[in-house]
Amino acid sequence: MQTYYLEFSEEEASGSSHKFYEAVVDGTLLTLSYGRIGTVGTSTSQVCASEEAATKLALKKVGEKKRKGYEDAVKGVRQKRTITRRVIESRPSTSKNTAPVLWRFRTNSIAFGIFVDEKGCWIGNQEGRVFKLNHEAEVQLQYQLSEGVKCIVSDGSWVYVGCDDGNVYDLAGKTPRLAYEINPAIDIYWLDIRNGLLAVSDAGGNLTTVNYEDEEQWAVKTAGSQAWMARCDAAGRIFYGDSAGVSCYYGWDQGTRVWQQPTGGVLFGWLDADHVYAGTAQGKVHKFTREGQPVQTFQADSAVFSCATSPGGRHVFAGDNSSSVYCFDENGQRLWKLATGCGSACSMQYFQERLYLVTTDGSLACLDVSEAAIAQAQQGVVQAARSIKAPAEAVAVVQSDVLEAAPAAAQGVVLRCVKESGKLRVKVETTGYHADWNVQFPKNLRREGQRYLADQLEPAAHGHFYRVLGNIYALNAGR
């Protein structure tokens, strides 16, 4: 058997394109495969008169591709993607009083990833360590990923962690599953997911969308750069922020821009039920309606690196690069400014009168932001925070391509991997579901003819496809 493998990269109007071309001669059989790197691609085969004829035709096809710019390459070995990590020169707070921190979970590496709900608290740091805690900082789960964590985002019942290497993992099961592999040409700054549609903003001021099959849909180049804000809503809008300001694009078409507002350099973005918020290098948090109308501005004392709101936008919180955290009322009045005691807040989230921060010293800090606790803090009365160190023992790096056999008594939905138009798709075998719908499913687990058992399927809120909620197992031929 003889294999010829080529790769090609180019800049297109819609962004960067990275392709492969492979010719395999096996006796008299010639198989040609081609497509975007990171996908299975499309394959065609033909039987030639002899092995020599197959080799001659393969060399002809390879020569044609080389004349178009393709080059010899090693399959699976590509130059490591460009990674830009946010640098926050955290300075001491100018506030004389410290916020009422209930506890600090210390991971020892700067952290940007956070998500909090009634089930617990997720934190991911720049060393690729991911922890799930309960609301009292007790470790429930931990994972080691191969690269640092950019952010942790939720999409309904699903929680995703996006990493520096472009891998986005689904945390809905007991083992992280690879949900998306972002194009290596994209220098990721931030990402968000809604109804299975992923939006990623990058260093060059590009906004790219990826569908539930991990296929790029469209990309737009904006007038700005350094795009730290990408937030999606259920209506299909993507709120994007870069060095020029905040824009809104409609995600379900070819990147139509709905509105744009200049704000100065955007460093963080937030959505609540009705409004869009953008924290800027100018020390402001701008509030807009989702239709783009300015509502209010909240003024901090230095660059705002994170922001969040309480339900209904009643209170707006902000963290600056001087280790301070602020609270404003919805009319823009500053209610308080307090020192975090653990560095600057890289990201934050409010939940049930607590404000959770991930910080430059690698902490997940839980602040009591009830009126009574803040009133005491403003008087300099705070209790000592509990300090909890992350477990020191190392855990193995997640192997997302390992598929466990289904337990004998396991119940769930049966799926099968099939090839359609040269692409591997996953369909439902269990009755009562739409047999023609695709299932959002990890590409690195797809094997033609393989059957699977999924804990649960949910129909997507937009589009005709299913999403796996929970665990995925391999089914043997006897089930």
N, C-alpha and C positions, 0 to 999 in steps of 0.2 A: 504493500500500500504506500502511495506517495501523496503527501499533502503539501499544497502551496497556500500560504496564508498572507494576506495583505491588509493594510489599514490605511485610512484616508481621513484627514480633518480639513474642514474649510469653514469660512465664515459665510453664512447666508443672511438674507434680509431678515429672517425670523430668529437668527441667533447662530450658534455654532453647531456644526454637524460632524459626527464622528461615525465612520462607517467601516465595515469589514467586508472582505471578499475572500472566499475559500474555495479551492478546487481540490477534490480528493479523487485519486485514481485507485480503484480496487479491481484489479484484473481488467476486464473490458468495460466496467461500470465507471462512469464519470459523474460525480455529484458536485454541483455548484451551489454554494450558499452565500447569501449576502443580506445586509441589513444594517441597522444601527447597532453600534457596539453596546453590549449590555442586554440585547434582546436575542431571542432564538433566531430571528430572521426568516428568510424564505429560502427553500431548497428546491432544486430541480435535478433530475437524474436522467441519464440516457445511456444506452448500451451501444458501444462502438464495435467495429468489426474485429478489432484486436486490441491488446493492451498497448501496443505501440501507437495505434490510432487514438486511443483514449488519452495517452500522455501528450501526443502532439496537439490534440484539441485543447487540453488543459493549459499547455504552455501558450497557445494562441490567445486563449481567454485572459490568462494572467498578463500577457504582454499588452493586450488592449487596455487593461486596467492600469498598468504601470504608466502607459503613455498619457493617461488621464490624471496622474498624480498619486496613485496608490503606491505604497512602499511595502517591502517585506517587513514582517513583524512577527513577534512571538505571541501566540494566542494566550490571552489571560494576563499578559504583562503589559501594562501601560504606565506612562509617566504619572506619578502621583499628582492628584488634583491640587490646584492652588488653594491654600487655606488662609483666610484672614481672620484673625481672632481679635475681638474688640479689646482695646487697651483702655483701661480706666485708671487714670492717675488719681487714686483715691486720697483725698486730703482729710485732715481732722475736721470735725464739725465745729462751726462757730457757735453752736448752741451750748449754753452752759448746763442744760439739763438733758438727761438721757431718757429715751423712750422706755416704757414699761415692757421689757422683754421677758416673756415667761420662760422660754427655753431656747437654746441654741444647739443645733445638731451640726457638728464640725466635720467637714470632709477633707479639709486641708488643701483644697484646690479651688480656684475661682469658679463660681457656679452661675450659670445663666438659666438652666432648665428648672421650671417649677410648674406644678399643677396641683390644685387642692380642691377636693369636693367632700361629700359626706363619707366617702369610703376611706379617705386618708390623704396623705401628702406625698407627692413625688418630687425628688430632687435629682438633677444630673449635673455633674461637674466637668471641668475641662480635661480631666484624666480619664473620662469615659465611665466613671462609676455612677450607677443609678440606684437609688434607694426608694423604697416605698415605706413610709412611716405611718403610724396612727397619729391621732391629733395630740398625743402626749409624747411624741418623739421616740416611740419604740419601733424598732426595725421589723417590718413584716416581710419584705423581700429585698434582695439586692442582686444586681447584675453588673458584669464588667463587659463593656463594649470595646471594640478595637480602637475607636477614636473618640475624641472629646465631644461632649454634648453641646449642640447649638441652642436647642430649645425643647420644651415639652408642651404639646398642645393637645386639646381634646376635640373630638368630633362626635358629639352625642355620647353614645355608650363606649366609644373607642378613645384610647389615649395613645398618642404617638410620641416617640422621641426621635428628633432629627440630629444627625451627627456630622462632624467635620468632613468625613469621607463621603458624604452624600447619601449614606444609607439612612432610611427612615423606618423605624421598627414599630410594629403594632404590639402594645403591651396588654391586650385584652385577654390573652391566655396565660398559662403558667410559664411559657417560654416565649421570649420576644421573637416575633416573626418579621422577616424582611418584607415590608409593604411597598416601598419605592426605592429605586436607585436613581438618584438625580444625575443628570448629564455631567461628566467629569469637567467639562469646560466652564461650568457655572461655579463661580467663587461665592458660595452661599453666605448670606448674611442672616436671613430670617426666612421662616416658612410657616404656613398655616394650612389646615385641611378642613374642608366642609363638604359634607355629602360625597366624600370620596375624591373630590377635586383638590389637588395640591397646588398651592401658589408659592413660588419661591422668589425672593428678591435678592439682588446680588451686588457685588462691589462696583460693577460697571453701570449700574442704573438700569438693569434689565428686570422685567417681570415676566416669569415663565410659568405656564400652567401644565400640569400633568394629570391625565385622567386615571380612573380606577384600574386600568390595565397597565399602568406605568408607561404610558405612551404620551409624549409631549403633544400638547394641543396647539398652543400658540405662544409667541414671545413678542414683547414690545420693548423697544429701547426708548427710554425717557430722556428728558433734557438734563436730568441730574445724575448723580452717582451716589455711592455709599448708602445703599438702600437698606435701612435697618427696620423697615416696617412693612409687613404683609399680614393683613387680617381679612378673613373671609366671613361673610354672613350667609344665612340660609336662603336669601333671595338670589344668590349667585354673584353678589358684588364683592370685589376685592379692593380693599383700602390699602393704598401703597404710599410709603413715605421715603423720600431721599433728600439729597442736599438742597433741592429746589422747593420742596413742600410736600403737600398731601394731594393724592389723586384717587379717583375711584374708577375702576374698570369693571365691565360686566364679564364675568368669568365663563359663561356658557356659550359665548360666540367667539369671534376672532379678535378679542382684545379691544373692544370699543371703549374709549374713554368717556366716562359720563360727566365728570367734573374735575376741576383742579383748583387748589388754593395755595398761594405762596405762604410759607411760614418760616423760612429759614431752615437750616439743617435739621432733619428729623432723626432722632436717636431711638425712639421707641413708639409703639402704637398700641392702642387698647380699644376694645369694643365693649359697650354695655348693651342693654336691651334696645336702646333707641339712638345712641350717639356714638361718634367716633372721637377718639382723643389722640393727640400727637404730642409727645414730649420733645423739646428741641434743645439744640446747643446754646440757644439764647436764654435758657432758663425759664421757658414758658411751656405750659401745657395748653394746647388749643383744643377747643371743643366744637364739633360740627354736628349738624344733623346728618343723617345718612344720605340726604339729598344734596349735601355740600354747603348748607347755609351756616355761617359762623354764629356761634351761640355765646361763648364765653372764653376768656383767657385767664389762666391762673399763673401768677408770677412767683417763681422761686428765686433764690439768690445766686445760683450757678447752674451749670448745664444739667438738664434733667435726663437721667439714664433709664428711668422706669416710671410707670404710673399705673393706677388701677382705680376702680370706683366701688363704692358700696351699692347695694341694690337701688335701682331707680336713679342713680347718679347723685344721691343726696349728699355724699361726701366724695371728694376727689383726693387721692393720695399721690404723692410724688416722691421719688428718691433722687438726690443729686450726687455729683461726684465729690462732694465734701462730707460724705458719711452722715448726711442728714436726711430725715424723712419729714414730709409736710402733710398737713391735712387742710383742705379748703372746703367751704360750703359750696353749694351749686351755683351761687351768685358770684363766686370768685373771691370771696373774703377768706384771707388766711386765718385759720383757727389756731394752728400751732405749728411749730418747728422744733424737732427734737433730734438729738444725736442717736444713731443706731447702736453705737458701742461695738460694732463688728464690721466696720467698713461700709463702702457704698453699695446701695441696692442695685444689682444688675437687672433684676426683674422682681415682680411682686404680684400678690393676689390677695384680695379680701375674702374672708369667709366667716360668717357668724361672729361679728365683733372682734375678729382677730385679723391682723395684717401679717401675711407671711412674706418674708424677704429672702432672696438668695443673694449673696454678697461677694465682695472682692476677696474676703478672707476664706471663702469656701463654706460659709455657714448657711444653713436654713434657719432663720430666726422667726420665732412666733411672738408677735407683739399683741398685747391686750390694748385695743383701741376703743374700749368702752369709755363713755364720758367720765365715769368715776375714776378709772385708772389714769386717764390722761390728766385729769384735774390734779391728781396727786403728783404725777410726774412733773407737771409744770411748777409744782412747789418743791421739787427736788426729792420727793418721797417715792422711791421705787424699791421693790424687793430684789434681792440678788437673783439673777437668772440661772436656771439650771443649765449646766454645760454638759453636753453628751458628745463623746467622740464616736466617730464612725467605726465600725468593727475593723480591727487591724488585719484580720486574716484575709488573704487573697482569695478571690473566687475565679473560676475559669472564665476565659473570654467566651461570650455567647457564640454558639454554633447554630446559626439560624437555619442551616440546610439539613439538620438532622431531623428525621421523621420517625417518631415512636410508633410502634405497632399498637393498634387499638386494643385495649383490655377486653377480655372475653365478654364481660357483661356490659360494656359501654353502649350507650344509646345515643342517637344523634341523627344527623342528616347525611345521606350517602351522596358522594360527589364522584365524578369521573373526569379525567383529563383527556381531551380529544384534540385532534388537529383540524383546524378550519382555515382554508386559504393559506396554508403554510404556517399558521400561528397556533401555538398551544393555548387552548382555552379550557376552562373548567365549567362543567354543567352539573345540574342536579339530577340524580337518579331517583331519589325518594319521591313518591307520588304526592300530589297536593301542591307542588311548586310549578313554576313556569319552566318547562324543560328547555325552552329556547333562550332563556336568559343566561348571561354569563355570570360567573361568581368572581368577585374580587378575591384574588388568591396569590400567595407568594410565588414569584416566577422561579425562584431557586428550588421550589418543591414540585414543579410541574414535570411530569414524565408521561409521555403518551401512553394511554391505556391504564394508568395507575388509578385505583379507586381510593377514596379517602372517607373518613368519618369526621364530620364537624359537629361540635357541641350544639351550635345554633346558627341559623341564618336569619338575617333581617333584610327586607327589601330596602333599597336605597330610597331616600326621600326625593331624589331627583334622578331620573334615568331608569331604564329597565335592566337592573342588575341586582344581585344579592351581595351581602357582605357577611363574612364569617365573624361571629361573636363567640369568643372562647377558644377552645383547643382544637387542634387538627391532628388526626391520627392517620396512619396508613392501614388500609384494609387488605387482608390477604385474599387469595382466590376463593377461599372457602366461605366467605361471608357476603 
